[in-house]
Amino acid sequence: MDYSLVVLVPLIFQVLGTFITKWDEGKAVCDTLLSTKKTTHMYAERLAELAVDLGFDGWLVNNSLSLCAY
């Protein structure tokens, strides 16, 4: 794997973290994250907490997958 699911970029360069999903590994992650409203909400809260705690503005979500609506 040549990418990281969650990347925290030093604030001197930009103020967004990146959340990247690619390939089979990314699909498996998305299937877990989006499996229920409860898990989707929980992971969104964790990412928001990381942004607040580390002082950046939010997330750039880069999804290179075709996802099914459940």
CHARMM-style PDB file with segment names, atoms N, HN, CA, C and O in Angstrom:
ATOM      1  N   MET     1       0.857  -1.171   0.000  1.00  0.00      PROA
ATOM      2  CA  MET     1       0.000   0.000   0.000  1.00  0.00      PROA
ATOM      3  C   MET     1       0.903   1.234   0.000  1.00  0.00      PROA
ATOM      4  O   MET     1       1.800   1.347   0.836  1.00  0.00      PROA
ATOM      5  N   ASP     2       0.672   2.146  -0.923  1.00  0.00      PROA
ATOM      6  HN  ASP     2      -0.057   2.054  -1.602  1.00  0.00      PROA
ATOM      7  CA  ASP     2       1.523   3.332  -0.999  1.00  0.00      PROA
ATOM      8  C   ASP     2       0.787   4.611  -0.601  1.00  0.00      PROA
ATOM      9  O   ASP     2       1.126   5.695  -1.075  1.00  0.00      PROA
ATOM     10  N   TYR     3      -0.199   4.490   0.250  1.00  0.00      PROA
ATOM     11  HN  TYR     3      -0.475   3.610   0.635  1.00  0.00      PROA
ATOM     12  CA  TYR     3      -0.901   5.652   0.776  1.00  0.00      PROA
ATOM     13  C   TYR     3      -1.330   5.342   2.201  1.00  0.00      PROA
ATOM     14  O   TYR     3      -1.285   4.191   2.636  1.00  0.00      PROA
ATOM     15  N   SER     4      -1.742   6.364   2.916  1.00  0.00      PROA
ATOM     16  HN  SER     4      -1.778   7.299   2.562  1.00  0.00      PROA
ATOM     17  CA  SER     4      -2.258   6.192   4.270  1.00  0.00      PROA
ATOM     18  C   SER     4      -3.714   6.606   4.279  1.00  0.00      PROA
ATOM     19  O   SER     4      -4.097   7.570   3.616  1.00  0.00      PROA
ATOM     20  N   LEU     5      -4.524   5.880   5.028  1.00  0.00      PROA
ATOM     21  HN  LEU     5      -4.213   5.097   5.566  1.00  0.00      PROA
ATOM     22  CA  LEU     5      -5.944   6.184   5.112  1.00  0.00      PROA
ATOM     23  C   LEU     5      -6.177   7.574   5.682  1.00  0.00      PROA
ATOM     24  O   LEU     5      -6.971   8.347   5.146  1.00  0.00      PROA
ATOM     25  N   VAL     6      -5.489   7.888   6.761  1.00  0.00      PROA
ATOM     26  HN  VAL     6      -4.844   7.261   7.196  1.00  0.00      PROA
ATOM     27  CA  VAL     6      -5.613   9.197   7.399  1.00  0.00      PROA
ATOM     28  C   VAL     6      -4.233   9.820   7.433  1.00  0.00      PROA
ATOM     29  O   VAL     6      -3.282   9.204   7.914  1.00  0.00      PROA
ATOM     30  N   VAL     7      -4.115  11.047   6.923  1.00  0.00      PROA
ATOM     31  HN  VAL     7      -4.888  11.547   6.532  1.00  0.00      PROA
ATOM     32  CA  VAL     7      -2.837  11.750   6.894  1.00  0.00      PROA
ATOM     33  C   VAL     7      -3.009  13.081   7.618  1.00  0.00      PROA
ATOM     34  O   VAL     7      -3.935  13.838   7.330  1.00  0.00      PROA
ATOM     35  N   LEU     8      -2.117  13.359   8.554  1.00  0.00      PROA
ATOM     36  HN  LEU     8      -1.364  12.744   8.789  1.00  0.00      PROA
ATOM     37  CA  LEU     8      -2.121  14.638   9.260  1.00  0.00      PROA
ATOM     38  C   LEU     8      -0.962  15.465   8.721  1.00  0.00      PROA
ATOM     39  O   LEU     8       0.203  15.137   8.944  1.00  0.00      PROA
ATOM     40  N   VAL     9      -1.291  16.539   8.011  1.00  0.00      PROA
ATOM     41  HN  VAL     9      -2.238  16.805   7.829  1.00  0.00      PROA
ATOM     42  CA  VAL     9      -0.295  17.356   7.341  1.00  0.00      PROA
ATOM     43  C   VAL     9       0.119  18.492   8.271  1.00  0.00      PROA
ATOM     44  O   VAL     9      -0.738  19.120   8.893  1.00  0.00      PROA
ATOM     45  N   PRO    10       1.432  18.767   8.375  1.00  0.00      PROA
ATOM     46  CA  PRO    10       1.868  19.882   9.223  1.00  0.00      PROA
ATOM     47  C   PRO    10       1.155  21.181   8.852  1.00  0.00      PROA
ATOM     48  O   PRO    10       0.954  21.477   7.674  1.00  0.00      PROA
ATOM     49  N   LEU    11       0.781  21.939   9.859  1.00  0.00      PROA
ATOM     50  HN  LEU    11       0.944  21.698  10.816  1.00  0.00      PROA
ATOM     51  CA  LEU    11      -0.009  23.155   9.629  1.00  0.00      PROA
ATOM     52  C   LEU    11       0.718  24.219   8.823  1.00  0.00      PROA
ATOM     53  O   LEU    11       0.073  25.110   8.270  1.00  0.00      PROA
ATOM     54  N   ILE    12       2.029  24.153   8.741  1.00  0.00      PROA
ATOM     55  HN  ILE    12       2.553  23.430   9.190  1.00  0.00      PROA
ATOM     56  CA  ILE    12       2.736  25.160   7.949  1.00  0.00      PROA
ATOM     57  C   ILE    12       2.452  24.994   6.461  1.00  0.00      PROA
ATOM     58  O   ILE    12       2.674  25.924   5.686  1.00  0.00      PROA
ATOM     59  N   PHE    13       1.966  23.826   6.051  1.00  0.00      PROA
ATOM     60  HN  PHE    13       1.786  23.071   6.680  1.00  0.00      PROA
ATOM     61  CA  PHE    13       1.697  23.576   4.641  1.00  0.00      PROA
ATOM     62  C   PHE    13       0.224  23.743   4.275  1.00  0.00      PROA
ATOM     63  O   PHE    13      -0.094  24.323   3.237  1.00  0.00      PROA
ATOM     64  N   GLN    14      -0.656  23.252   5.101  1.00  0.00      PROA
ATOM     65  HN  GLN    14      -0.398  22.781   5.945  1.00  0.00      PROA
ATOM     66  CA  GLN    14      -2.086  23.385   4.836  1.00  0.00      PROA
ATOM     67  C   GLN    14      -2.849  23.102   6.114  1.00  0.00      PROA
ATOM     68  O   GLN    14      -2.271  22.657   7.105  1.00  0.00      PROA
ATOM     69  N   VAL    15      -4.138  23.359   6.090  1.00  0.00      PROA
ATOM     70  HN  VAL    15      -4.607  23.721   5.285  1.00  0.00      PROA
ATOM     71  CA  VAL    15      -4.933  23.218   7.303  1.00  0.00      PROA
ATOM     72  C   VAL    15      -5.979  22.120   7.182  1.00  0.00      PROA
ATOM     73  O   VAL    15      -6.986  22.140   7.890  1.00  0.00      PROA
ATOM     74  N   LEU    16      -5.749  21.167   6.293  1.00  0.00      PROA
ATOM     75  HN  LEU    16      -4.932  21.151   5.717  1.00  0.00      PROA
ATOM     76  CA  LEU    16      -6.665  20.049   6.138  1.00  0.00      PROA
ATOM     77  C   LEU    16      -5.927  18.730   6.326  1.00  0.00      PROA
ATOM     78  O   LEU    16      -4.792  18.574   5.875  1.00  0.00      PROA
ATOM     79  N   GLY    17      -6.575  17.787   6.991  1.00  0.00      PROA
ATOM     80  HN  GLY    17      -7.497  17.914   7.358  1.00  0.00      PROA
ATOM     81  CA  GLY    17      -6.102  16.411   6.967  1.00  0.00      PROA
ATOM     82  C   GLY    17      -6.695  15.784   5.722  1.00  0.00      PROA
ATOM     83  O   GLY    17      -7.661  16.306   5.165  1.00  0.00      PROA
ATOM     84  N   THR    18      -6.134  14.679   5.280  1.00  0.00      PROA
ATOM     85  HN  THR    18      -5.349  14.255   5.732  1.00  0.00      PROA
ATOM     86  CA  THR    18      -6.701  13.994   4.119  1.00  0.00      PROA
ATOM     87  C   THR    18      -7.159  12.601   4.523  1.00  0.00      PROA
ATOM     88  O   THR    18      -6.502  11.910   5.302  1.00  0.00      PROA
ATOM     89  N   PHE    19      -8.281  12.215   3.983  1.00  0.00      PROA
ATOM     90  HN  PHE    19      -8.814  12.777   3.351  1.00  0.00      PROA
ATOM     91  CA  PHE    19      -8.857  10.890   4.195  1.00  0.00      PROA
ATOM     92  C   PHE    19      -8.973  10.265   2.816  1.00  0.00      PROA
ATOM     93  O   PHE    19      -9.801  10.682   2.006  1.00  0.00      PROA
ATOM     94  N   ILE    20      -8.136   9.256   2.548  1.00  0.00      PROA
ATOM     95  HN  ILE    20      -7.464   8.918   3.206  1.00  0.00      PROA
ATOM     96  CA  ILE    20      -8.029   8.699   1.202  1.00  0.00      PROA
ATOM     97  C   ILE    20      -8.441   7.237   1.211  1.00  0.00      PROA
ATOM     98  O   ILE    20      -7.970   6.458   2.040  1.00  0.00      PROA
ATOM     99  N   THR    21      -9.321   6.863   0.287  1.00  0.00      PROA
ATOM    100  HN  THR    21      -9.704   7.496  -0.386  1.00  0.00      PROA
ATOM    101  CA  THR    21      -9.697   5.461   0.131  1.00  0.00      PROA
ATOM    102  C   THR    21      -9.444   5.041  -1.305  1.00  0.00      PROA
ATOM    103  O   THR    21      -9.897   5.694  -2.245  1.00  0.00      PROA
ATOM    104  N   LYS    22      -8.706   3.931  -1.467  1.00  0.00      PROA
ATOM    105  HN  LYS    22      -8.338   3.401  -0.704  1.00  0.00      PROA
ATOM    106  CA  LYS    22      -8.375   3.392  -2.786  1.00  0.00      PROA
ATOM    107  C   LYS    22      -8.333   1.875  -2.709  1.00  0.00      PROA
ATOM    108  O   LYS    22      -8.143   1.294  -1.641  1.00  0.00      PROA
ATOM    109  N   TRP    23      -8.511   1.253  -3.850  1.00  0.00      PROA
ATOM    110  HN  TRP    23      -8.666   1.725  -4.719  1.00  0.00      PROA
ATOM    111  CA  TRP    23      -8.309  -0.182  -4.040  1.00  0.00      PROA
ATOM    112  C   TRP    23      -9.167  -1.036  -3.109  1.00  0.00      PROA
ATOM    113  O   TRP    23     -10.103  -0.535  -2.486  1.00  0.00      PROA
ATOM    114  N   ASP    24      -8.852  -2.300  -3.019  1.00  0.00      PROA
ATOM    115  HN  ASP    24      -8.091  -2.707  -3.525  1.00  0.00      PROA
ATOM    116  CA  ASP    24      -9.632  -3.233  -2.202  1.00  0.00      PROA
ATOM    117  C   ASP    24      -9.582  -2.883  -0.720  1.00  0.00      PROA
ATOM    118  O   ASP    24     -10.578  -3.017  -0.009  1.00  0.00      PROA
ATOM    119  N   GLU    25      -8.416  -2.434  -0.260  1.00  0.00      PROA
ATOM    120  HN  GLU    25      -7.607  -2.326  -0.838  1.00  0.00      PROA
ATOM    121  CA  GLU    25      -8.286  -2.056   1.149  1.00  0.00      PROA
ATOM    122  C   GLU    25      -9.205  -0.892   1.490  1.00  0.00      PROA
ATOM    123  O   GLU    25      -9.846  -0.886   2.541  1.00  0.00      PROA
ATOM    124  N   GLY    26      -9.267   0.080   0.612  1.00  0.00      PROA
ATOM    125  HN  GLY    26      -8.746   0.075  -0.242  1.00  0.00      PROA
ATOM    126  CA  GLY    26     -10.140   1.228   0.830  1.00  0.00      PROA
ATOM    127  C   GLY    26     -11.609   0.844   0.805  1.00  0.00      PROA
ATOM    128  O   GLY    26     -12.406   1.370   1.582  1.00  0.00      PROA
ATOM    129  N   LYS    27     -11.970  -0.070  -0.086  1.00  0.00      PROA
ATOM    130  HN  LYS    27     -11.323  -0.497  -0.718  1.00  0.00      PROA
ATOM    131  CA  LYS    27     -13.355  -0.540  -0.128  1.00  0.00      PROA
ATOM    132  C   LYS    27     -13.729  -1.226   1.170  1.00  0.00      PROA
ATOM    133  O   LYS    27     -14.828  -1.022   1.686  1.00  0.00      PROA
ATOM    134  N   ALA    28     -12.815  -2.049   1.709  1.00  0.00      PROA
ATOM    135  HN  ALA    28     -11.923  -2.214   1.289  1.00  0.00      PROA
ATOM    136  CA  ALA    28     -13.076  -2.724   2.987  1.00  0.00      PROA
ATOM    137  C   ALA    28     -13.253  -1.700   4.107  1.00  0.00      PROA
ATOM    138  O   ALA    28     -14.128  -1.859   4.958  1.00  0.00      PROA
ATOM    139  N   VAL    29     -12.431  -0.654   4.114  1.00  0.00      PROA
ATOM    140  HN  VAL    29     -11.720  -0.524   3.423  1.00  0.00      PROA
ATOM    141  CA  VAL    29     -12.553   0.400   5.121  1.00  0.00      PROA
ATOM    142  C   VAL    29     -13.899   1.101   4.986  1.00  0.00      PROA
ATOM    143  O   VAL    29     -14.598   1.301   5.980  1.00  0.00      PROA
ATOM    144  N   CYS    30     -14.265   1.475   3.767  1.00  0.00      PROA
ATOM    145  HN  CYS    30     -13.697   1.313   2.960  1.00  0.00      PROA
ATOM    146  CA  CYS    30     -15.544   2.158   3.548  1.00  0.00      PROA
ATOM    147  C   CYS    30     -16.722   1.269   3.932  1.00  0.00      PROA
ATOM    148  O   CYS    30     -17.704   1.746   4.500  1.00  0.00      PROA
ATOM    149  N   ASP    31     -16.623  -0.021   3.621  1.00  0.00      PROA
ATOM    150  HN  ASP    31     -15.825  -0.408   3.160  1.00  0.00      PROA
ATOM    151  CA  ASP    31     -17.699  -0.930   4.004  1.00  0.00      PROA
ATOM    152  C   ASP    31     -17.895  -0.934   5.517  1.00  0.00      PROA
ATOM    153  O   ASP    31     -19.025  -1.000   6.000  1.00  0.00      PROA
ATOM    154  N   THR    32     -16.794  -0.863   6.263  1.00  0.00      PROA
ATOM    155  HN  THR    32     -15.876  -0.810   5.871  1.00  0.00      PROA
ATOM    156  CA  THR    32     -16.881  -0.820   7.724  1.00  0.00      PROA
ATOM    157  C   THR    32     -17.406   0.535   8.194  1.00  0.00      PROA
ATOM    158  O   THR    32     -18.327   0.603   9.009  1.00  0.00      PROA
ATOM    159  N   LEU    33     -16.818   1.607   7.677  1.00  0.00      PROA
ATOM    160  HN  LEU    33     -16.071   1.552   7.015  1.00  0.00      PROA
ATOM    161  CA  LEU    33     -17.215   2.952   8.110  1.00  0.00      PROA
ATOM    162  C   LEU    33     -18.675   3.249   7.822  1.00  0.00      PROA
ATOM    163  O   LEU    33     -19.351   3.898   8.620  1.00  0.00      PROA
ATOM    164  N   LEU    34     -19.155   2.781   6.694  1.00  0.00      PROA
ATOM    165  HN  LEU    34     -18.605   2.254   6.046  1.00  0.00      PROA
ATOM    166  CA  LEU    34     -20.496   3.139   6.243  1.00  0.00      PROA
ATOM    167  C   LEU    34     -21.514   2.026   6.462  1.00  0.00      PROA
ATOM    168  O   LEU    34     -22.606   2.070   5.895  1.00  0.00      PROA
ATOM    169  N   SER    35     -21.175   1.036   7.270  1.00  0.00      PROA
ATOM    170  HN  SER    35     -20.288   1.000   7.731  1.00  0.00      PROA
ATOM    171  CA  SER    35     -22.051  -0.131   7.432  1.00  0.00      PROA
ATOM    172  C   SER    35     -23.375   0.208   8.115  1.00  0.00      PROA
ATOM    173  O   SER    35     -24.408  -0.372   7.781  1.00  0.00      PROA
ATOM    174  N   THR    36     -23.354   1.132   9.057  1.00  0.00      PROA
ATOM    175  HN  THR    36     -22.514   1.603   9.329  1.00  0.00      PROA
ATOM    176  CA  THR    36     -24.579   1.560   9.733  1.00  0.00      PROA
ATOM    177  C   THR    36     -24.506   3.058   9.982  1.00  0.00      PROA
ATOM    178  O   THR    36     -23.432   3.655   9.903  1.00  0.00      PROA
ATOM    179  N   LYS    37     -25.638   3.658  10.281  1.00  0.00      PROA
ATOM    180  HN  LYS    37     -26.511   3.173  10.346  1.00  0.00      PROA
ATOM    181  CA  LYS    37     -25.630   5.078  10.649  1.00  0.00      PROA
ATOM    182  C   LYS    37     -24.800   5.301  11.908  1.00  0.00      PROA
ATOM    183  O   LYS    37     -24.127   6.323  12.039  1.00  0.00      PROA
ATOM    184  N   LYS    38     -24.847   4.349  12.830  1.00  0.00      PROA
ATOM    185  HN  LYS    38     -25.394   3.519  12.724  1.00  0.00      PROA
ATOM    186  CA  LYS    38     -24.109   4.476  14.088  1.00  0.00      PROA
ATOM    187  C   LYS    38     -22.601   4.502  13.836  1.00  0.00      PROA
ATOM    188  O   LYS    38     -21.905   5.358  14.383  1.00  0.00      PROA
ATOM    189  N   THR    39     -22.080   3.576  13.013  1.00  0.00      PROA
ATOM    190  HN  THR    39     -22.646   2.881  12.569  1.00  0.00      PROA
ATOM    191  CA  THR    39     -20.635   3.573  12.763  1.00  0.00      PROA
ATOM    192  C   THR    39     -20.220   4.791  11.937  1.00  0.00      PROA
ATOM    193  O   THR    39     -19.156   5.364  12.174  1.00  0.00      PROA
ATOM    194  N   THR    40     -21.045   5.189  10.976  1.00  0.00      PROA
ATOM    195  HN  THR    40     -21.909   4.724  10.784  1.00  0.00      PROA
ATOM    196  CA  THR    40     -20.733   6.372  10.184  1.00  0.00      PROA
ATOM    197  C   THR    40     -20.616   7.597  11.080  1.00  0.00      PROA
ATOM    198  O   THR    40     -19.676   8.380  10.945  1.00  0.00      PROA
ATOM    199  N   HSD    41     -21.560   7.763  11.986  1.00  0.00      PROA
ATOM    200  HN  HSD    41     -22.324   7.127  12.096  1.00  0.00      PROA
ATOM    201  CA  HSD    41     -21.554   8.895  12.915  1.00  0.00      PROA
ATOM    202  C   HSD    41     -20.344   8.829  13.843  1.00  0.00      PROA
ATOM    203  O   HSD    41     -19.693   9.844  14.088  1.00  0.00      PROA
ATOM    204  N   MET    42     -20.041   7.635  14.362  1.00  0.00      PROA
ATOM    205  HN  MET    42     -20.570   6.810  14.164  1.00  0.00      PROA
ATOM    206  CA  MET    42     -18.911   7.477  15.280  1.00  0.00      PROA
ATOM    207  C   MET    42     -17.589   7.880  14.615  1.00  0.00      PROA
ATOM    208  O   MET    42     -16.803   8.626  15.198  1.00  0.00      PROA
ATOM    209  N   TYR    43     -17.347   7.383  13.392  1.00  0.00      PROA
ATOM    210  HN  TYR    43     -17.986   6.776  12.918  1.00  0.00      PROA
ATOM    211  CA  TYR    43     -16.092   7.715  12.711  1.00  0.00      PROA
ATOM    212  C   TYR    43     -16.044   9.195  12.336  1.00  0.00      PROA
ATOM    213  O   TYR    43     -14.977   9.807  12.396  1.00  0.00      PROA
ATOM    214  N   ALA    44     -17.164   9.773  11.955  1.00  0.00      PROA
ATOM    215  HN  ALA    44     -18.030   9.276  11.906  1.00  0.00      PROA
ATOM    216  CA  ALA    44     -17.192  11.206  11.659  1.00  0.00      PROA
ATOM    217  C   ALA    44     -16.852  12.020  12.908  1.00  0.00      PROA
ATOM    218  O   ALA    44     -16.126  13.012  12.829  1.00  0.00      PROA
ATOM    219  N   GLU    45     -17.373  11.603  14.044  1.00  0.00      PROA
ATOM    220  HN  GLU    45     -17.963  10.798  14.108  1.00  0.00      PROA
ATOM    221  CA  GLU    45     -17.050  12.291  15.306  1.00  0.00      PROA
ATOM    222  C   GLU    45     -15.567  12.186  15.630  1.00  0.00      PROA
ATOM    223  O   GLU    45     -14.960  13.165  16.064  1.00  0.00      PROA
ATOM    224  N   ARG    46     -14.969  11.003  15.423  1.00  0.00      PROA
ATOM    225  HN  ARG    46     -15.462  10.207  15.070  1.00  0.00      PROA
ATOM    226  CA  ARG    46     -13.540  10.836  15.721  1.00  0.00      PROA
ATOM    227  C   ARG    46     -12.692  11.732  14.829  1.00  0.00      PROA
ATOM    228  O   ARG    46     -11.738  12.351  15.299  1.00  0.00      PROA
ATOM    229  N   LEU    47     -13.034  11.805  13.540  1.00  0.00      PROA
ATOM    230  HN  LEU    47     -13.809  11.301  13.158  1.00  0.00      PROA
ATOM    231  CA  LEU    47     -12.280  12.671  12.639  1.00  0.00      PROA
ATOM    232  C   LEU    47     -12.449  14.143  13.016  1.00  0.00      PROA
ATOM    233  O   LEU    47     -11.493  14.916  12.942  1.00  0.00      PROA
ATOM    234  N   ALA    48     -13.652  14.530  13.417  1.00  0.00      PROA
ATOM    235  HN  ALA    48     -14.429  13.903  13.477  1.00  0.00      PROA
ATOM    236  CA  ALA    48     -13.879  15.910  13.862  1.00  0.00      PROA
ATOM    237  C   ALA    48     -13.071  16.210  15.123  1.00  0.00      PROA
ATOM    238  O   ALA    48     -12.490  17.289  15.247  1.00  0.00      PROA
ATOM    239  N   GLU    49     -13.032  15.265  16.051  1.00  0.00      PROA
ATOM    240  HN  GLU    49     -13.503  14.389  15.950  1.00  0.00      PROA
ATOM    241  CA  GLU    49     -12.237  15.449  17.273  1.00  0.00      PROA
ATOM    242  C   GLU    49     -10.755  15.612  16.952  1.00  0.00      PROA
ATOM    243  O   GLU    49     -10.083  16.459  17.539  1.00  0.00      PROA
ATOM    244  N   LEU    50     -10.241  14.803  16.020  1.00  0.00      PROA
ATOM    245  HN  LEU    50     -10.788  14.114  15.543  1.00  0.00      PROA
ATOM    246  CA  LEU    50      -8.838  14.945  15.614  1.00  0.00      PROA
ATOM    247  C   LEU    50      -8.572  16.334  15.055  1.00  0.00      PROA
ATOM    248  O   LEU    50      -7.563  16.954  15.391  1.00  0.00      PROA
ATOM    249  N   ALA    51      -9.463  16.827  14.210  1.00  0.00      PROA
ATOM    250  HN  ALA    51     -10.282  16.323  13.937  1.00  0.00      PROA
ATOM    251  CA  ALA    51      -9.287  18.155  13.622  1.00  0.00      PROA
ATOM    252  C   ALA    51      -9.254  19.225  14.714  1.00  0.00      PROA
ATOM    253  O   ALA    51      -8.385  20.097  14.705  1.00  0.00      PROA
ATOM    254  N   VAL    52     -10.189  19.160  15.643  1.00  0.00      PROA
ATOM    255  HN  VAL    52     -10.895  18.451  15.651  1.00  0.00      PROA
ATOM    256  CA  VAL    52     -10.242  20.150  16.723  1.00  0.00      PROA
ATOM    257  C   VAL    52      -9.008  20.048  17.614  1.00  0.00      PROA
ATOM    258  O   VAL    52      -8.360  21.054  17.903  1.00  0.00      PROA
ATOM    259  N   ASP    53      -8.686  18.834  18.047  1.00  0.00      PROA
ATOM    260  HN  ASP    53      -9.212  18.017  17.812  1.00  0.00      PROA
ATOM    261  CA  ASP    53      -7.553  18.640  18.958  1.00  0.00      PROA
ATOM    262  C   ASP    53      -6.225  19.064  18.347  1.00  0.00      PROA
ATOM    263  O   ASP    53      -5.349  19.565  19.052  1.00  0.00      PROA
ATOM    264  N   LEU    54      -6.069  18.866  17.037  1.00  0.00      PROA
ATOM    265  HN  LEU    54      -6.780  18.459  16.464  1.00  0.00      PROA
ATOM    266  CA  LEU    54      -4.805  19.187  16.385  1.00  0.00      PROA
ATOM    267  C   LEU    54      -4.809  20.556  15.713  1.00  0.00      PROA
ATOM    268  O   LEU    54      -3.806  20.967  15.129  1.00  0.00      PROA
ATOM    269  N   GLY    55      -5.937  21.264  15.795  1.00  0.00      PROA
ATOM    270  HN  GLY    55      -6.752  20.930  16.269  1.00  0.00      PROA
ATOM    271  CA  GLY    55      -5.995  22.652  15.350  1.00  0.00      PROA
ATOM    272  C   GLY    55      -6.059  22.871  13.854  1.00  0.00      PROA
ATOM    273  O   GLY    55      -5.602  23.905  13.367  1.00  0.00      PROA
ATOM    274  N   PHE    56      -6.613  21.928  13.113  1.00  0.00      PROA
ATOM    275  HN  PHE    56      -6.985  21.088  13.509  1.00  0.00      PROA
ATOM    276  CA  PHE    56      -6.795  22.225  11.699  1.00  0.00      PROA
ATOM    277  C   PHE    56      -8.277  22.308  11.364  1.00  0.00      PROA
ATOM    278  O   PHE    56      -9.130  21.979  12.188  1.00  0.00      PROA
ATOM    279  N   ASP    57      -8.572  22.749  10.151  1.00  0.00      PROA
ATOM    280  HN  ASP    57      -7.879  23.016   9.481  1.00  0.00      PROA
ATOM    281  CA  ASP    57      -9.939  23.140   9.796  1.00  0.00      PROA
ATOM    282  C   ASP    57     -10.862  22.002   9.397  1.00  0.00      PROA
ATOM    283  O   ASP    57     -12.080  22.148   9.492  1.00  0.00      PROA
ATOM    284  N   GLY    58     -10.336  20.896   8.963  1.00  0.00      PROA
ATOM    285  HN  GLY    58      -9.346  20.777   8.885  1.00  0.00      PROA
ATOM    286  CA  GLY    58     -11.211  19.811   8.532  1.00  0.00      PROA
ATOM    287  C   GLY    58     -10.474  18.793   7.701  1.00  0.00      PROA
ATOM    288  O   GLY    58      -9.265  18.607   7.838  1.00  0.00      PROA
ATOM    289  N   TRP    59     -11.223  18.136   6.835  1.00  0.00      PROA
ATOM    290  HN  TRP    59     -12.205  18.288   6.723  1.00  0.00      PROA
ATOM    291  CA  TRP    59     -10.706  17.008   6.071  1.00  0.00      PROA
ATOM    292  C   TRP    59     -10.975  17.171   4.588  1.00  0.00      PROA
ATOM    293  O   TRP    59     -12.045  17.625   4.182  1.00  0.00      PROA
ATOM    294  N   LEU    60      -9.997  16.798   3.791  1.00  0.00      PROA
ATOM    295  HN  LEU    60      -9.128  16.430   4.121  1.00  0.00      PROA
ATOM    296  CA  LEU    60     -10.182  16.606   2.364  1.00  0.00      PROA
ATOM    297  C   LEU    60     -10.447  15.114   2.193  1.00  0.00      PROA
ATOM    298  O   LEU    60      -9.587  14.295   2.516  1.00  0.00      PROA
ATOM    299  N   VAL    61     -11.611  14.756   1.694  1.00  0.00      PROA
ATOM    300  HN  VAL    61     -12.309  15.422   1.431  1.00  0.00      PROA
ATOM    301  CA  VAL    61     -11.962  13.352   1.487  1.00  0.00      PROA
ATOM    302  C   VAL    61     -11.726  13.023   0.018  1.00  0.00      PROA
ATOM    303  O   VAL    61     -12.344  13.611  -0.869  1.00  0.00      PROA
ATOM    304  N   ASN    62     -10.827  12.080  -0.225  1.00  0.00      PROA
ATOM    305  HN  ASN    62     -10.325  11.603   0.496  1.00  0.00      PROA
ATOM    306  CA  ASN    62     -10.498  11.641  -1.571  1.00  0.00      PROA
ATOM    307  C   ASN    62     -10.934  10.193  -1.703  1.00  0.00      PROA
ATOM    308  O   ASN    62     -10.237   9.284  -1.250  1.00  0.00      PROA
ATOM    309  N   ASN    63     -12.085   9.979  -2.321  1.00  0.00      PROA
ATOM    310  HN  ASN    63     -12.650  10.717  -2.689  1.00  0.00      PROA
ATOM    311  CA  ASN    63     -12.627   8.641  -2.478  1.00  0.00      PROA
ATOM    312  C   ASN    63     -12.532   8.248  -3.954  1.00  0.00      PROA
ATOM    313  O   ASN    63     -13.196   8.837  -4.806  1.00  0.00      PROA
ATOM    314  N   SER    64     -11.704   7.251  -4.242  1.00  0.00      PROA
ATOM    315  HN  SER    64     -11.164   6.773  -3.549  1.00  0.00      PROA
ATOM    316  CA  SER    64     -11.523   6.798  -5.614  1.00  0.00      PROA
ATOM    317  C   SER    64     -12.319   5.526  -5.898  1.00  0.00      PROA
ATOM    318  O   SER    64     -11.994   4.780  -6.821  1.00  0.00      PROA
ATOM    319  N   LEU    65     -13.347   5.284  -5.113  1.00  0.00      PROA
ATOM    320  HN  LEU    65     -13.611   5.890  -4.363  1.00  0.00      PROA
ATOM    321  CA  LEU    65     -14.103   4.040  -5.207  1.00  0.00      PROA
ATOM    322  C   LEU    65     -15.530   4.288  -5.657  1.00  0.00      PROA
ATOM    323  O   LEU    65     -16.058   5.391  -5.517  1.00  0.00      PROA
ATOM    324  N   SER    66     -16.134   3.269  -6.188  1.00  0.00      PROA
ATOM    325  HN  SER    66     -15.706   2.373  -6.301  1.00  0.00      PROA
ATOM    326  CA  SER    66     -17.561   3.278  -6.462  1.00  0.00      PROA
ATOM    327  C   SER    66     -18.229   2.576  -5.288  1.00  0.00      PROA
ATOM    328  O   SER    66     -18.021   1.381  -5.080  1.00  0.00      PROA
ATOM    329  N   LEU    67     -19.029   3.307  -4.523  1.00  0.00      PROA
ATOM    330  HN  LEU    67     -19.198   4.278  -4.692  1.00  0.00      PROA
ATOM    331  CA  LEU    67     -19.653   2.747  -3.328  1.00  0.00      PROA
ATOM    332  C   LEU    67     -21.137   2.514  -3.571  1.00  0.00      PROA
ATOM    333  O   LEU    67     -21.785   3.256  -4.309  1.00  0.00      PROA
ATOM    334  N   CYS    68     -21.654   1.490  -2.948  1.00  0.00      PROA
ATOM    335  HN  CYS    68     -21.127   0.887  -2.349  1.00  0.00      PROA
ATOM    336  CA  CYS    68     -23.082   1.166  -3.048  1.00  0.00      PROA
ATOM    337  C   CYS    68     -23.837   1.870  -1.934  1.00  0.00      PROA
ATOM    338  O   CYS    68     -23.324   2.006  -0.823  1.00  0.00      PROA
ATOM    339  N   ALA    69     -25.036   2.311  -2.220  1.00  0.00      PROA
ATOM    340  HN  ALA    69     -25.452   2.200  -3.122  1.00  0.00      PROA
ATOM    341  CA  ALA    69     -25.898   2.878  -1.193  1.00  0.00      PROA
ATOM    342  C   ALA    69     -26.567   1.719  -0.462  1.00  0.00      PROA
ATOM    343  O   ALA    69     -27.075   0.791  -1.090  1.00  0.00      PROA
ATOM    344  N   TYR    70     -26.565   1.777   0.860  1.00  0.00      PROA
ATOM    345  HN  TYR    70     -26.152   2.531   1.370  1.00  0.00      PROA
ATOM    346  CA  TYR    70     -27.161   0.713   1.660  1.00  0.00      PROA
ATOM    347  C   TYR    70     -28.521   1.140   2.150  1.00  0.00      PROA
ATOM    348  OT1 TYR    70     -29.192   0.379   2.847  1.00  0.00      PROA
TER     349      TYR     70
END
